[in-house]
């Protein structure tokens, strides 16, 4: 075997064979795979386009958000919590919120808020929290406490502490 590896004729035969295999692999293996991948990505884009259009139908105001801000604050806890609670069928009598003033530390503006939801179902609460955090990317829930109410199977008191980063 060592004698065969020392023989230069082996390399004169092997090198052209390897050089021929590379373009053949490009033509017969890699190019069809890339064409299939391109078609798959085009199909995914078509599917995503349908979903994007549905999002715009449901909440088209997302595109006009920056244009509509003229003089309005970036974020208001009262408005955000009210809008999301109405979407999640949580009555205004079922929640209370207390927002602290905006503060700035090291150039970063933040605002804290405490929200207490009374007598809500776990599914309604999950929708509420999810909708809030999807709509407001700078909003983070820093503390969450669930307390089961004794009078019902699906009745919870929820204490939430939020921090919004401007």
LINJO-V984633 format. One line per field, one symbol per residue. ss: DSSP state (H for helix, E for strand, L for the rest). phi: phi as a letter, one per 20 degrees, with the letter a starting at -180 (. if undefined). psi: psi as a letter, one per 20 degrees, with the letter a starting at -180 (. if undefined). A space follows every 50 residues. Layout:
BEGIN
ss = ???
phi = ???
psi = ???
END
This chain:
BEGIN
ss = LHHHHHLHHHHHHHHHHHHHHHHHHHHHHHHHHHHHHHHHHHHHHHHHHH HHHHHHHHLHHHLLLLHHHLLLLLLLHHHHHHHHHHHLLLLHHHEEEEEL LLEEELLEEEEEEEEEEEEELHHHHHHHHHHHHHHLLLEEEEEEEEEELL LLLLLEEEEEEEEEEL
phi = .ffffefffgffeffffffffffffffedfffffffffffffffffffff ffffffffcffffegffefhneffbcgffffffffffeldfffecbccde ffccclndecbdbdcdddldfffffffgfffffffdfeeceebbcdcfef ebfcccdcdcddcddf
psi = ghhhhiohhghhggghghhhhghghggighghghgghghghhghggghhg gghgghggmiihhjghhiiniqqgppggggggghhghjkpqhiiqqqoqr qpqppkippqpqqppopplqqhghgggggghghghnhjppohqpppppqh irhmpqpppppqppo.
END
